[in-house]
Structures are given as C-alpha cells and as structure tokens.
Amino acid sequence: MERYEEIERSIITKYRKKIWNKFTEGIKEYNMIQEGDKIAVCMSGGKDSMLMAKCLQELQKHGKINFELVFLCMNPGYNEINKQKIISNAKLLNIPITMFETDIFDRVAGISFHPCYVCARMRRGHLYEKAKELGCNKIALGHHFDDVIETILMGMFYGAQMQTMMPKVKSTSHPGMELIRPLYLVKEANIISWKEKNDLQFIQCACKVTERCTTYDNGAVSSKRAEMKELIKKLRQIYSDIDVNIFRSAQNVNLDTLISYRKGEYTHYFLDDYDKK
C-alpha cells in the first residue's frame, strides 16, 4: 500500500467517527455539493486544506454524487521553502495541485491597518477569479468547527454583534459562484491528531509580514483569533461541551428575546411592535 493510501485509509477507519462522519454530516446537512458541481478546492498548504482535499477526494470516489474537483493553490508570495513544502506534501498525498502566482504578500506588506483582513479579501478574490476561469462554480475553503465558534465570540467581544461563519455563501462579487466549507463540523483537535498520527508536517502561517514572529503553535498569542482559541481552550477545561453550546447558540436564536436584530438593510427594534403584543 502506498503512503498516501495509508493516509487516506486512516480518515475512514481510525478517524471515521471524528473526521469522516463529521465531514459527510456537514456536506449533507448544509447541502454543500450538488450533481455536476465543479469545485475549486483551495489549498493554502496548511493541515486544514490538505485534509479537506483528501476528504473530498474520498467523497468523489465513494459518494453517490457526481462532481469534479480542481485542487487550486494560489502562491501569494511564499518564500521558496514554504512553496516547495506545499508541492512536496501535495505529491506525498497524491493531490494534483494547480498553482498560480500573485504578489499579494508584497502588496499587503505596506498596509498598517488590518493587513490580515485586507490580505484575506484579496486572496479570496483571486481564488474566485481563477476558479471561474477554470470553469468551477464553487470554491471550498478549509475552515473548521473551531473557526466557527471563534468567529462567533470575536463578533461578540470585538464587533459588538451576533454573527457566525456560514457553512456556505453565495458570492456577491462573482455571480454564479459559491463558497463552501466542507470541514464545518470537524474539530481542529481531531485534524491535529490525524496530522500527527500520520507524521505529516504542513506549513503554518506563511505570511511574509508575520513569518519572523513566533507562531501560535509555539506559544505566542499574536491575534484576536488566537486569543479566542486560548479562551475556548480554558473554557473547555471547565465544561467540555462549551464549544458545542456556543455553536448551537447560533442555531437556536430566539428573536423574541433580542433587543434588536438586522436582516439585510432593515433593523427591527423590540419596541417597534411591543405595544401590539
């Protein structure tokens, strides 16, 4: 058995309950893939996108829906070591990546106000454009369960709003394109476990702006998202299902108990119809 076959097999055997079942549950629950889709699987070179690619390959081989996959890797300006690491990992895992070049890191380097946000928007725009050029109607990103609950808390703590990261979104800037998140229900701890059990080494933050900084995995809390990750880790020690409850809170919203809520351009305030009740 080839090395990549052993890694594939581990997803549907050893990690069947914690990764494969959660992956397929998310695909079905949120109706992410339809017959005839052509999906650009966006490969950043990290553990999440690499696992997502393998899961989608397995689903394509063994699932009941016919769809196409393009494994799209944008080079925003990686240093040569990181670039070659992505290429070698893709070869090891039998993922036929299509890499294209951009200068996003250089363009973002001079931005002092929210450079990470600007970079993310630029990268997504390039991915949409390249995916559409290749005939795809969807892009798949490797966001996982922990990303979702971190986003909920970040919105509350720093954005003063209730919001979440959606499992799929229609693009407003690229008509006919849609974004899906296949690992939506997969916990990061299980992705890390899969990586370590298979002795895989992936790149982490490859940004030129931050590559000289200590990464989160080595102990540095370098961003608001990292702060949320640390907070959730501490809360799990108090109550192990705290993350699940945070996630469920975004599905069990009681509008009758909110002071106000916004839908589109319209904001409803509880006093608007208070005297009518």
KOLVEX-962427 format. One record per residue (C-alpha): y, z, x. Coordinates in steps of 0.1 Angstrom, whole numbers, padded with zeros to 4 digits, always signed. Layout:
N
YZX
...
END
This chain:
277
+0000+0000+0000
+0034-0010+0013
+0060+0018+0019
+0082+0005-0009
+0052+0006-0033
+0046+0042-0025
+0082+0050-0032
+0081+0030-0065
+0049+0048-0075
+0064+0083-0069
+0091+0075-0096
+0065+0070-0123
+0039+0096-0111
+0054+0127-0093
+0088+0122-0109
+0077+0108-0142
+0090+0137-0162
+0122+0145-0144
+0133+0109-0134
+0114+0081-0151
+0112+0097-0186
+0149+0107-0185
+0158+0072-0173
+0139+0055-0201
+0152+0080-0226
+0188+0072-0218
+0181+0034-0219
+0166+0038-0254
+0189+0065-0268
+0221+0046-0259
+0207+0011-0264
+0218+0000-0229
+0197-0031-0224
+0190-0060-0249
+0168-0091-0247
+0183-0117-0225
+0208-0095-0206
+0217-0104-0170
+0227-0071-0153
+0245-0067-0120
+0231-0036-0105
+0260-0023-0084
+0247-0010-0051
+0270+0014-0032
+0243+0023-0006
+0240+0059-0018
+0210+0077-0033
+0220+0072-0069
+0225+0035-0069
+0193+0030-0048
+0172+0050-0073
+0188+0032-0102
+0179-0001-0087
+0142+0009-0083
+0141+0023-0119
+0155-0010-0133
+0130-0030-0112
+0102-0009-0126
+0115-0013-0162
+0118-0050-0157
+0082-0052-0145
+0066-0029-0171
+0090-0028-0200
+0089-0048-0233
+0124-0063-0230
+0131-0095-0210
+0162-0092-0189
+0175-0104-0154
+0187-0083-0125
+0211-0091-0097
+0215-0064-0071
+0252-0066-0062
+0266-0048-0032
+0303-0050-0025
+0314-0043+0010
+0349-0027+0006
+0352-0023+0043
+0323-0002+0055
+0320+0004+0092
+0292-0015+0108
+0268+0015+0109
+0271+0021+0072
+0268-0016+0064
+0236-0020+0084
+0222+0012+0069
+0226-0003+0034
+0210-0035+0044
+0181-0018+0061
+0175+0005+0032
+0175-0024+0007
+0149-0041+0029
+0128-0009+0031
+0129-0005-0007
+0123-0042-0014
+0157-0046-0032
+0171-0082-0027
+0208-0073-0025
+0237-0098-0027
+0265-0086-0006
+0301-0098-0008
+0332-0088+0012
+0365-0073+0002
+0393-0054+0020
+0397-0026-0005
+0395+0002+0021
+0423-0013+0041
+0445-0018+0011
+0439+0018-0002
+0445+0034+0033
+0483+0033+0028
+0482+0049-0006
+0491+0086-0007
+0490+0092-0045
+0454+0094-0059
+0439+0069-0035
+0403+0076-0047
+0413+0067-0083
+0430+0035-0072
+0400+0026-0050
+0376+0032-0078
+0396+0010-0102
+0398-0018-0076
+0361-0017-0067
+0351-0018-0104
+0374-0048-0110
+0359-0067-0081
+0324-0059-0093
+0332-0072-0128
+0346-0104-0114
+0317-0111-0091
+0291-0102-0117
+0308-0125-0142
+0309-0153-0116
+0271-0148-0112
+0265-0152-0149
+0260-0115-0157
+0271-0099-0189
+0267-0062-0178
+0272-0041-0147
+0251-0010-0141
+0266+0020-0122
+0247+0049-0107
+0264+0078-0124
+0240+0106-0133
+0239+0137-0156
+0258+0159-0132
+0286+0133-0130
+0289+0135-0168
+0293+0173-0171
+0316+0174-0140
+0338+0148-0158
+0339+0170-0190
+0350+0201-0170
+0375+0181-0149
+0391+0168-0181
+0395+0203-0195
+0406+0220-0163
+0429+0194-0148
+0436+0168-0175
+0441+0193-0204
+0419+0171-0227
+0383+0169-0240
+0367+0138-0228
+0335+0126-0212
+0319+0098-0192
+0303+0075-0217
+0268+0060-0213
+0281+0025-0219
+0316+0010-0222
+0329-0025-0232
+0353-0038-0206
+0389-0043-0219
+0400-0063-0189
+0369-0086-0186
+0360-0099-0221
+0323-0102-0228
+0314-0077-0200
+0299-0042-0205
+0293-0013-0182
+0261+0008-0185
+0250+0040-0168
+0211+0040-0167
+0208+0074-0149
+0229+0091-0176
+0203+0117-0183
+0189+0122-0148
+0199+0153-0130
+0212+0150-0094
+0189+0177-0081
+0159+0155-0090
+0174+0125-0073
+0179+0145-0042
+0143+0158-0044
+0130+0122-0048
+0150+0111-0018
+0138+0140+0004
+0101+0138-0007
+0101+0101+0003
+0120+0108+0036
+0149+0085+0027
+0183+0086+0043
+0212+0070+0025
+0249+0068+0032
+0272+0093+0015
+0310+0088+0014
+0316+0057+0034
+0354+0055+0028
+0375+0049+0059
+0401+0073+0046
+0377+0103+0045
+0349+0093+0069
+0362+0117+0095
+0361+0146+0071
+0331+0168+0065
+0312+0156+0035
+0303+0178+0006
+0266+0180+0016
+0277+0197+0048
+0297+0224+0030
+0332+0211+0025
+0348+0212-0009
+0370+0181-0005
+0378+0170-0041
+0382+0182-0076
+0348+0168-0085
+0333+0187-0056
+0350+0219-0069
+0333+0213-0103
+0300+0207-0086
+0303+0240-0069
+0314+0258-0101
+0284+0244-0121
+0261+0255-0093
+0273+0291-0096
+0272+0290-0134
+0235+0278-0133
+0227+0310-0114
+0239+0330-0144
+0224+0307-0171
+0201+0279-0161
+0208+0257-0191
+0246+0259-0188
+0248+0223-0178
+0227+0212-0208
+0250+0231-0231
+0281+0216-0215
+0266+0181-0221
+0256+0189-0257
+0291+0202-0264
+0303+0166-0261
+0279+0156-0288
+0284+0185-0312
+0322+0183-0317
+0334+0199-0349
+0367+0182-0358
+0375+0208-0384
+0379+0234-0356
+0402+0214-0334
+0439+0218-0333
+0443+0181-0328
+0423+0150-0318
+0432+0115-0308
+0414+0083-0319
+0429+0051-0305
+0467+0053-0308
+0465+0078-0337
+0467+0116-0332
+0455+0139-0360
+0470+0174-0362
+0452+0201-0382
+0484+0208-0402
+0486+0172-0415
+0462+0180-0443
+0460+0218-0440
+0475+0224-0475
+0453+0199-0491
+0421+0218-0483
END
